[in-house]
Amino acid sequence: MIIGASCSTESTDIAMTTTAAEFSSILAWYLRWEIFSSMHMQSDSLWVYQALLLLELYEKTYSSRNLHERAHIHHATTITMMRRGSFLSGQSPLDTPPTYEKTQAKDENSRKNLADLWWEEWVRRESIRRVAFAAFMVDSMHAAMFGHSMVMVTHEMRLVLPCDDILWSAASGGEVRRIEATLRSNGVSPVPFIEGLRRTLNGQDIYTNAFGRSILLCGVLSVSWHMNQRDIQISSLDMASPKGEKGTNWRRSIAKAFDLWRDSYGNTSETIPDDMFRFWGSSNSVLGSRSTLYYLAQFSLNVDIAECQIFAGSNRVLGRVISTHEVETVQRRIRKLWAPTVEARRVTFYALRFLSLVFYESKNRDQGCDRERITNYAASTRLFPVHRWVLYSAALVVWCYSYAVDGPSHVKTSAGTSIDDHIQEMNTFLARTENIKSPEDVAFHRLNGCAGMLQVLCYIFRIGSWDLLLEGADLLTNCIKLIDNLEA
């Protein structure tokens, strides 16, 4: 109800949008305490974790800054409760489906009833496994999106990947058993998450559905984040890397794994028929489409979005005030240590490709975007907050690189121009970037003419009601002033 209310109205009806947002916020504000008050802290109740994850999803990606921060604080609590139960270990009887033979009745008269009970238990156990993976995806993706610290690690996910879609949509226990027998006869068996992640990192494809592939991408994201944290610790302590290892080696392997994931995803359906979590991994999803997840992964591998926000002038990141010393440190690191690197050129290349994919590549490619398309995009994407946040991240990356390397633009954007003028400026800018065919090409192009594109994004973000994007629009406005060499 909370998520639905925040998505149910047309963005052009400002009064209704405001009312729906207030309704969702009021329900969400009291719901978490009601859940905690009505459950045992070591509960294995499926509904508890479904409710907590959906609430966290709303609070982080649809709601106010206060609720976003609250969800960040309580995220670790949800994961800790899962660890204390049986959701992640795979050792409890609740985690693995029983064999049908173990539940077969000796009495023919009771066999049908026990078969129904077996199927209900099978559905429950598969649901529990999917909730655990959904929590893992939220943990990995929100760390990549917002700069949060990851709470979970890949080796604790001792579970097999979700079952095949045809199994999950089966209408009876008998149908489940028949499909399982057919899959086994064709050499298809459940794949443990760790095994699937190992194959992905080694460049080997696996058989799984779209949900499973999205889980594997989050697994690679998790490995990337933890490897980066290791490098930061080694660097801060002035320690030598193990056996002379260079930081670029693991980044190269992770980048290849992302590309393999993108290519292999094309062989699976975008839609996941999952009643409770049907929007995880689908093309119209809360957690993002295939392309959105891929570009988010590339961003997280090559840049620190929190540092980009500080470089752009944000005085508060991750709930804390940024000191003057930290601002100076980040500015020095962005200009001297990050901008000249191949990682900076690579992430800028992917950011430009994503922006072009959203706004420029269409049937009317020669004409680019127009106001109608921008307006329709702004209205329709109210349902896809992750997509808009990745769009914001892409624009921030392009601005950071261009401002650090090229400085203010030599072409000023008039403050009084209309949205149509800004759209035309964006089309001109994106058309020029079409000549950039590889990350190496980025070094030979000036990208500080991006102010018109930033203006268009500010227009889109301010139509929505998500506080973080409204703050993002304010930060991009500051970026426009800086790159136009105006008083920021």
Secondary structure in CASP SS format (residue, H / E / C, confidence):
PFRMAT SS
TARGET T0000
AUTHOR 0000-0000-0000
METHOD secondary structure of the structure
MODEL  1
M C 1.00
I H 1.00
I H 1.00
G H 1.00
A H 1.00
S H 1.00
C H 1.00
S C 1.00
T C 1.00
E C 1.00
S C 1.00
T C 1.00
D C 1.00
I H 1.00
A H 1.00
M H 1.00
T H 1.00
T H 1.00
T H 1.00
A H 1.00
A H 1.00
E H 1.00
F H 1.00
S H 1.00
S H 1.00
I H 1.00
L H 1.00
A H 1.00
W H 1.00
Y H 1.00
L H 1.00
R H 1.00
W H 1.00
E H 1.00
I H 1.00
F H 1.00
S H 1.00
S C 1.00
M C 1.00
H C 1.00
M C 1.00
Q C 1.00
S C 1.00
D C 1.00
S C 1.00
L H 1.00
W H 1.00
V H 1.00
Y H 1.00
Q H 1.00
A H 1.00
L H 1.00
L H 1.00
L H 1.00
L H 1.00
E H 1.00
L H 1.00
Y H 1.00
E H 1.00
K H 1.00
T H 1.00
Y C 1.00
S C 1.00
S C 1.00
R H 1.00
N H 1.00
L H 1.00
H H 1.00
E H 1.00
R H 1.00
A H 1.00
H H 1.00
I H 1.00
H H 1.00
H H 1.00
A H 1.00
T H 1.00
T H 1.00
I H 1.00
T H 1.00
M H 1.00
M H 1.00
R H 1.00
R H 1.00
G C 1.00
S C 1.00
F C 1.00
L C 1.00
S C 1.00
G C 1.00
Q C 1.00
S C 1.00
P C 1.00
L C 1.00
D C 1.00
T C 1.00
P C 1.00
P C 1.00
T C 1.00
Y H 1.00
E H 1.00
K H 1.00
T H 1.00
Q C 1.00
A C 1.00
K C 1.00
D C 1.00
E H 1.00
N H 1.00
S H 1.00
R H 1.00
K H 1.00
N H 1.00
L H 1.00
A H 1.00
D H 1.00
L H 1.00
W H 1.00
W H 1.00
E H 1.00
E H 1.00
W H 1.00
V H 1.00
R H 1.00
R H 1.00
E H 1.00
S H 1.00
I H 1.00
R H 1.00
R H 1.00
V H 1.00
A H 1.00
F H 1.00
A H 1.00
A H 1.00
F H 1.00
M H 1.00
V H 1.00
D H 1.00
S H 1.00
M H 1.00
H H 1.00
A H 1.00
A H 1.00
M H 1.00
F H 1.00
G C 1.00
H C 1.00
S C 1.00
M C 1.00
V C 1.00
M C 1.00
V C 1.00
T H 1.00
H H 1.00
E H 1.00
M C 1.00
R C 1.00
L C 1.00
V E 1.00
L C 1.00
P C 1.00
C C 1.00
D C 1.00
D H 1.00
I H 1.00
L H 1.00
W H 1.00
S C 1.00
A C 1.00
A C 1.00
S C 1.00
G H 1.00
G H 1.00
E H 1.00
V H 1.00
R H 1.00
R H 1.00
I H 1.00
E H 1.00
A H 1.00
T H 1.00
L H 1.00
R H 1.00
S H 1.00
N C 1.00
G C 1.00
V C 1.00
S C 1.00
P C 1.00
V C 1.00
P E 1.00
F H 1.00
I H 1.00
E H 1.00
G H 1.00
L H 1.00
R H 1.00
R H 1.00
T H 1.00
L H 1.00
N C 1.00
G C 1.00
Q C 1.00
D C 1.00
I C 1.00
Y C 1.00
T C 1.00
N C 1.00
A H 1.00
F H 1.00
G H 1.00
R H 1.00
S H 1.00
I H 1.00
L H 1.00
L H 1.00
C H 1.00
G H 1.00
V H 1.00
L H 1.00
S H 1.00
V H 1.00
S H 1.00
W H 1.00
H H 1.00
M H 1.00
N H 1.00
Q H 1.00
R H 1.00
D H 1.00
I H 1.00
Q H 1.00
I H 1.00
S H 1.00
S H 1.00
L C 1.00
D C 1.00
M C 1.00
A C 1.00
S C 1.00
P H 1.00
K H 1.00
G H 1.00
E C 1.00
K C 1.00
G H 1.00
T H 1.00
N H 1.00
W H 1.00
R H 1.00
R H 1.00
S H 1.00
I H 1.00
A H 1.00
K H 1.00
A H 1.00
F H 1.00
D H 1.00
L H 1.00
W H 1.00
R H 1.00
D H 1.00
S H 1.00
Y H 1.00
G C 1.00
N C 1.00
T C 1.00
S C 1.00
E C 1.00
T C 1.00
I C 1.00
P C 1.00
D C 1.00
D C 1.00
M C 1.00
F C 1.00
R C 1.00
F C 1.00
W C 1.00
G C 1.00
S C 1.00
S C 1.00
N C 1.00
S C 1.00
V C 1.00
L C 1.00
G C 1.00
S C 1.00
R H 1.00
S H 1.00
T H 1.00
L H 1.00
Y H 1.00
Y H 1.00
L H 1.00
A H 1.00
Q H 1.00
F H 1.00
S H 1.00
L H 1.00
N H 1.00
V C 1.00
D C 1.00
I H 1.00
A H 1.00
E H 1.00
C H 1.00
Q H 1.00
I H 1.00
F H 1.00
A C 1.00
G C 1.00
S C 1.00
N C 1.00
R E 1.00
V E 1.00
L C 1.00
G C 1.00
R E 1.00
V E 1.00
I C 1.00
S C 1.00
T H 1.00
H H 1.00
E H 1.00
V H 1.00
E H 1.00
T H 1.00
V H 1.00
Q H 1.00
R H 1.00
R H 1.00
I H 1.00
R H 1.00
K H 1.00
L H 1.00
W H 1.00
A C 1.00
P C 1.00
T C 1.00
V H 1.00
E H 1.00
A H 1.00
R H 1.00
R H 1.00
V H 1.00
T H 1.00
F H 1.00
Y H 1.00
A H 1.00
L H 1.00
R H 1.00
F H 1.00
L H 1.00
S H 1.00
L H 1.00
V H 1.00
F H 1.00
Y C 1.00
E C 1.00
S C 1.00
K C 1.00
N C 1.00
R C 1.00
D C 1.00
Q C 1.00
G C 1.00
C C 1.00
D C 1.00
R H 1.00
E H 1.00
R H 1.00
I H 1.00
T H 1.00
N H 1.00
Y H 1.00
A H 1.00
A H 1.00
S H 1.00
T H 1.00
R H 1.00
L H 1.00
F C 1.00
P H 1.00
V H 1.00
H H 1.00
R H 1.00
W H 1.00
V H 1.00
L H 1.00
Y H 1.00
S H 1.00
A H 1.00
A H 1.00
L H 1.00
V H 1.00
V H 1.00
W H 1.00
C H 1.00
Y H 1.00
S H 1.00
Y H 1.00
A H 1.00
V H 1.00
D H 1.00
G C 1.00
P C 1.00
S C 1.00
H C 1.00
V C 1.00
K C 1.00
T C 1.00
S C 1.00
A C 1.00
G C 1.00
T C 1.00
S C 1.00
I H 1.00
D H 1.00
D H 1.00
H H 1.00
I H 1.00
Q H 1.00
E H 1.00
M H 1.00
N H 1.00
T H 1.00
F H 1.00
L H 1.00
A H 1.00
R H 1.00
T H 1.00
E C 1.00
N C 1.00
I C 1.00
K C 1.00
S C 1.00
P H 1.00
E H 1.00
D H 1.00
V H 1.00
A H 1.00
F H 1.00
H C 1.00
R C 1.00
L C 1.00
N C 1.00
G C 1.00
C C 1.00
A H 1.00
G H 1.00
M H 1.00
L H 1.00
Q H 1.00
V H 1.00
L H 1.00
C H 1.00
Y H 1.00
I H 1.00
F H 1.00
R H 1.00
I H 1.00
G C 1.00
S C 1.00
W C 1.00
D H 1.00
L H 1.00
L H 1.00
L H 1.00
E H 1.00
G H 1.00
A H 1.00
D H 1.00
L H 1.00
L H 1.00
T H 1.00
N H 1.00
C H 1.00
I H 1.00
K H 1.00
L H 1.00
I H 1.00
D C 1.00
N C 1.00
L C 1.00
E C 1.00
A C 1.00
END
